[in-house]
Amino acid sequence: MKRFLSTTTAKMSTTRKFNLGCPADLHVHLRDGKMMDLVTPTVREGGVSVAYVMPNLVPPVTTIERVMDYKERLEKLAPKTTFLMTFYLCKELTPELVEKAAELGVIHGIKCYPAGVTTNSSKGVDPNDFSAFYPIFEVMQKNSLVLNLHGEKPSTHNNHKQEHDEEPIHILNAEPKFLPALIKLHQDFPKLKIVLEHCTTKAAIDAVRQINSTRTSGEPVTVAATITAHHLFITIDDVCGNPINFCKPVAKLPIDRRALIDAATSGEDYYFFGSDSAPHILNNKSRNMGVCAGVYVQNNAIAYVAEVFDKYNKLDNLKKFVTDNGKKFYNLADDKLKCLDEVELVERKHEVPEFIGELGTDLIVQPFKPKEVLSWDVQWTNKFN
Amino acid sequence: MKRFLSTTTAKMSTTRKFNLGCPADLHVHLRDGKMMDLVTPTVREGGVSVAYVMPNLVPPVTTIERVMDYKERLEKLAPKTTFLMTFYLCKELTPELVEKAAELGVIHGIKCYPAGVTTNSSKGVDPNDFSAFYPIFEVMQKNSLVLNLHGEKPSTHNNHKQEHDEEPIHILNAEPKFLPALIKLHQDFPKLKIVLEHCTTKAAIDAVRQINSTRTSGEPVTVAATITAHHLFITIDDVCGNPINFCKPVAKLPIDRRALIDAATSGEDYYFFGSDSAPHILNNKSRNMGVCAGVYVQNNAIAYVAEVFDKYNKLDNLKKFVTDNGKKFYNLADDKLKCLDEVELVERKHEVPEFIGELGTDLIVQPFKPKEVLSWDVQWTNKFN
């Protein structure tokens, strides 16, 4: 019996490996202050070379000085990581400022939050009418800046007057109800690069596929979608009763999760990885009311995704999703990266830590799937060695 | 200005009052041990005279001895409250035992939990096949015992195999998917009294209305529905991020809430109040994972409901919902009540306590809508005084 077991082990030890190049996580929240210190180094730990950094600090990032300062501080914490910076779309931005930022190359895009839908979004915009920002979108289109959309309509579910009129907006239809605004933006700015961030519904996946279906061969992607790691795993059932899984947009139904998995694993060039990793201290997740929205996945970002690709026998498409598609959309040639170390995905069981940070202090973050065993791990290789 | 204000105050002080008779809460969880000691007296504080007590203790209540002992302990804690007792449907019950319990008059009904759907339901039944319990239902029908259904199919949302086959069961469709089982039970036992407990969906409300639409005038209700207080207020948006509002079945969409409000305020005799008040210690609600399902409303049960009826100008129908319909369905003549004190609903602002129990101990329960101000309050009157 022992011999048989050891034979099996020997067979199993032919570990599978995949070179993923320089993976990009095109939607990360690295916060500021001590939280920034804690999570920024975990970008690389999680197998990510390029991080597209969200601007929803307090106050939001809306000036050239602040975005440069923020980037500098991030690079000090993680010198081998390439940080792509963004502005926060709000009335403080002007077309002139955006033009100048584009010319200086300090930002790659601008993030648009509907007011009030998620963490630090109170200064966001009204997605029912983007027209006030059209002069900015003109400048962005001209300068190849990317518009990153948090694609949800603000909730009206507690507006009782609407109950008998049109369907109120609630957490489950907030994203589908946003899609007409995406389509209109694309019609009005056909060359503006737009990303519908952290898609959670089949409707959103279908809308982005539909827009891309009219692209001619060789034409670059203008409207893309990011998909997170955690939305490949969870549904609304996993959110209710588990604040650790609560984020905006909330995870939806099994049919939606399946659409996300199909899109991510398809290899199609307009779907790519953006983890939306959004750390909160444990105290803000272990509450009976007012839990903060956000799931932290950064320290195992690629490993989580690999888990799902493996389950659906699509590991051959993983590099497209986590590296190639996003880098192509953002025009990230190798000479724009701080470091050309590559990630190797290795079949190797390891446990997700229960916490990162220092136990006994306030600065404790619980990762997604704490203490669960993942089958895939990452290691960095230097191809010039 | 001051004079004007005091005139207004004088006008406002013509407080409205409504006599509600002896209200019945036909679905309560009073637990056991110290929690039972804490919450049982709050049944009366909340304006409830008759409480229909759920049997999901650990172990569940399945014997005549235990149900009598439980009732005795409850009566000691609240001598003026009438407790109607139930068995827990599971394979430990036999037709003979149920017949004996009915003859002794120690139970009014039997609660059926699908296995695994809520707190202490691991011993529940498979709602895909009730046939094993048909001999018990025969005895119940004969003896006018009520079958109280937790109307949800167990979840299959994480069974990936089903994703491309039939629609998986998740927290949002679990109740609608149960309705065919309700209809079949009613067809197979047309005289068995059945309550679809704590309805949360328009589909459930419509199904019960449909069943009753074929009743001839004067024919008693056989299939009824209870509606909670909290489901008249909240939707899924209020549950995600607020574990205090997490219960099973979870609150659904605005259109569902509106159907519940319309049903409750309609005065129709097959809809009545069952709060499903389900206390948990605060520690079990303030968690980042594995939050306990249940909302505690008992200490203001009637006041919460009154709030909604007032908002929709339906206070004239409140007594039907909280008193008359339920008492009629359960054949509760006055001589079956322990006390004939009546409840007066009074327009009087008061704040929901943040907690009940003893701060600094484990035994702390947070009520629904903590620290919010309610416009209606209850007071007891003795009509023989």
Interface residues (C-beta under 8 A of the other chain):
Chain A: S155 H157 N158 H160 Q162 E163 H164 E167 P168 H170 I171 L172 T235 I236 D237 D238 V239 C240 G241 N242 P243 I244 F246 V250 L253 P254 I255 R257 R258 L282 K285 S286 R287 N288 M289 G290 V291 A293 K311 Q366 P370
Chain B: S155 H157 N158 H160 Q162 E163 H164 E167 P168 H170 I171 L172 T235 I236 D237 D238 V239 C240 G241 N242 P243 I244 F246 V250 L253 P254 I255 R257 R258 L282 K285 S286 R287 N288 M289 G290 V291 A293 K311 Q366 P370
